[in-house]
Amino acid sequence: MPFIQPFLMSASVILPPSCIGIVGGGQLGRMFALEARRSGYRVAIFTDERPGCPAGQWADAEFNAQYDDTDMLDRFLDRVDVVTAEFENIPDACLAYVEAKKTLRPSRRAIWTTQHREREKLFLREQGIACADFRIVTSYEEFEAAVGALGRPCVIKTAAFGYDGKGQKKIEANTELDGVWTDFAGQHAVVEKWVPFVCEISVVGARGTDGRMAVHGVIENIHEHHILDLSISPARVEPAVQEQALELWEAVAEGLDYIGTMAVEMFVTDSGQVLVNEIAPRPHNSGHLTLDACLSNQFQQQMRAVCGLPLGDPSQHSPAVMINLLGDLWPAELTPPDWTPVLSHPRAKLHLYGKATARARRKMGHINVVGETLEEAWESALQIKAALNPGLS
């Protein structure tokens, strides 16, 4: 049964060979550019990275400047027909400048809301979307009161520019609060009640310009040092958990009036309750397995939504496991690992991001492993991971 109804093309649809602009030059922009180029679109990149960045390697044009360089932004905007953002940590002034001159999808409002933990948490509360109890704090006194109200353990997080575990600290029973506050003084922070979760999951999906939605199902995520290590799809959770997760994703997408691909990361508690942890207004690391396991992957869906096209079929045709590749795996900055264990496996796919040098905990690529069954994909992924580096198994 089709997942969407027939779609009537409108005059506002952006067709190839139009030019899609991407603000940001990392691996998400790279994979988006690959899908857009495959479909006949041209791609232009605006980034504060150096020339030859991961996304720029596949772009028709690359504009390298600081995000407040309006002269270079104008040159970029003159080249493109529509714009998307590669990641959320782009200055709001830049997004406002872009949106005033070109269609930006997802919207500045959606990115502005989700790029800042305080605004994101307040949005969830206002929408009645399940998340951990929290307090906003701007002083040591408010921090102390928040910990007293929420109890220990709890966690404090910077309101801005936090990802992969950066900018956060768990408050244990014996944690000295004044020592912790030193790293957060002078800024807004969010203190959250600790969630004793049994697993972490995410839902990656897309919402089109017509409001129709298509999701890739529920993905199970395993983290190491707060960075995604493995993603497993379909997630090994009960149907009731899957239902809650999909409903939460839809509530977030509707509340933001979202257009594009979006990921919502969630906790599953021991009682089977699902709580939203974070919102990513873009394709997501956990969704990379859709490149090899789904009829339409997360970057194709982003391209379709940004250009006003009907969404593709997100159905998963094969169980899959994704292995994140961090710079820790590289023997030296410029020396890659021996990829033979991946490339000799008939159902493993290697995706490298074109980064010039490796460093600890830097995302350098990923591996997707598909199987006839989830157990087969899982066992193969673990074998490949161990073969690449026994220390990672």
C-alpha positions, -999 to +999 in steps of 0.1 A: +000+000+000+015+034-010+027+055+019+016+088+003-012+099-020-007+110-056+011+143-057+002+172-081+033+192-092+031+229-086+049+258-101+070+263-070+087+229-074+124+232-081+136+208-107+170+198-121+193+214-132+185+241-106+211+249-081+207+239-044+227+259-019+241+243+012+252+264+042+279+243+059+307+222+044+310+189+064+301+153+058+263+158+059+266+184+031+289+160+012+263+132+013+235+156+004+255+170-025+262+135-038+224+127-039+216+161-055+243+157-082+231+122-089+196+136-096+210+163-119+209+193-096+238+217-093+252+224-058+268+254-043+284+254-008+289+283+016+312+274+045+337+289+069+359+259+062+389+260+039+385+252+002+383+215-005+361+207+025+341+174+025+310+190+009+330+213-014+347+183-030+314+174-047+300+209-053+298+229-085+308+260-066+323+266-031+322+299-013+346+300+016+341+329+041+330+336+076+292+334+082+289+372+086+306+380+053+275+394+035+294+401+003+303+365-001+268+354+010+254+376-018+276+359-043+265+325-030+228+334-030+230+348-066+241+313-076+214+292-060+176+287-063+169+273-028+190+269+003+193+243+031+215+242+062+239+213+067+239+215+105+222+236+132+252+255+147+251+283+121+248+318+134+212+330+134+222+363+117+234+343+088+202+323+086+181+355+088+202+370+059+197+339+038+160+336+045+153+372+036+166+366+001+160+329-007+137+301+004+154+283+033+143+248+042+141+239+070+131+274+081+152+297+102+126+293+130+130+256+131+168+258+131+168+287+157+146+267+180+166+235+179+201+250+178+198+261+214+189+237+243+169+262+262+147+271+233+144+234+223+133+223+258+108+252+261+094+242+227+089+206+239+073+218+271+049+242+253+039+215+228+033+190+255+059+166+241+074+141+266+109+149+278+129+149+310+119+175+336+143+204+335+152+239+347+168+268+330+197+284+350+218+315+346+234+318+380+250+295+407+220+301+429+196+290+402+218+260+395+219+250+432+181+253+434+176+233+402+197+204+415+177+205+448+144+204+429+153+177+404+174+156+427+206+137+421+218+124+397+210+150+372+229+166+343+238+202+334+242+211+297+252+243+280+223+259+262+243+266+230+267+246+208+266+213+225+268+180+207+285+145+210+285+150+248+303+183+247+293+210+272+276+188+297+283+173+332+266+147+352+258+157+388+264+127+411+256+123+448+290+136+459+296+162+431+307+196+444+284+221+426+306+251+428+334+233+410+310+223+382+295+258+378+329+272+370+325+258+334+290+271+330+292+306+346+282+335+325+259+316+302+225+300+301+224+263+309+198+236+312+197+212+342+178+180+334+165+153+357+185+121+351+166+095+330+175+059+339+171+047+303+174+012+291+183+021+256+186+051+232+167+053+200+161+078+172+136+084+145+147+099+112+121+111+087+111+139+064+082+163+061+074+178+028+060+212+018+025+198+017+028+185+053+030+149+044+055+128+064+076+098+057+098+081+084+124+054+083+112+036+114+129+034+148+167+030+150+185+017+181+217+036+190+248+026+211+271+053+222+307+053+235+320+084+253+288+103+243+295+097+205+274+074+184+292+040+179+267+017+164+232+021+150+208-009+145+177-009+124+151-020+130+155-012+167+151-041+191+122-026+210+086-035+217+059-023+193+045+000+220+078+018+222+080+021+184+045+036+183+054+062+210+086+071+192+069+077+158+041+098+175+067+119+192+086+125+159+054+136+142+045+159+171+079+176+168+076+179+130+042+194+132+051+217+160+080+232+141+061+232+108+092+215+096+103+210+060+132+186+053+148+156+070+149+157+108+161+133+135+147+131+170+168+113+196+150+096+225+154+077+257+134+045+265+129+040+302+126+007+320+088+012+322+086+015+284+081+053+283+098+072+255+112+107+262+126+131+236+163+139+243+174+161+214+162+173+180+185+175+150+171+197+122+190+178+095+200+143+084+216+125+113+244+101+120+220+073+130+203+077+096+233+070+075+223+033+074+194+044+052+220+049+024+222+012+019+191-002+036+162+019+024+144+026-009+148+063-003+176+075+020+176+104+044+196+127+020+173+119-010+143+128+013+160+161+023+166+169-014+130+162-022+116+182+006+139+212+000+129+213-037+092+209-030+090+174-045+069+145-032+088+124-006+101+091-016+092+057-001+113+054+031+107+016+034+137-005+047+145-034+024+172-050+045+181-051+082+212-030+088+239-020+113+260+012+110+295+014+124+308+049+131+345+055+121+363+079+143+398+093+139+410+071+168+411+042+143+437+059+121+473+048+129+484+084+121+468+117+109+475+109+072+476+071+074+442+053+069+434+019+083+436-012+061+400-014+048+403-050+036+379-064+063+352-040+050+358-042+012+361-080+012+327-084+028+299-088+002+273-069+023+294-041+038+296-006+024+324+018+032+316+056+033+345+080+039+340+117+043+371+131+025+386+147+055+423+155+051+435+145+085+423+123+114+422+131+151+407+115+181+369+113+182+366+131+148+340+115+125+358+103+095+333+079+079+310+050+085+303+014+075+269+000+067+264-037+070+231-053+057+219-088+061+190-112+055+183-109+092+192-084+118+212-110+137+233-116+105+240-079+100+249-075+137+273-104+138+290-093+105+293-057+119+309-069+151+334-091+131+343-062+108+347-038+138+370-063+156+391-069+124+397-032+119+409-028+154+407-054+182+406-026+207+372-014+193+355-048+197 
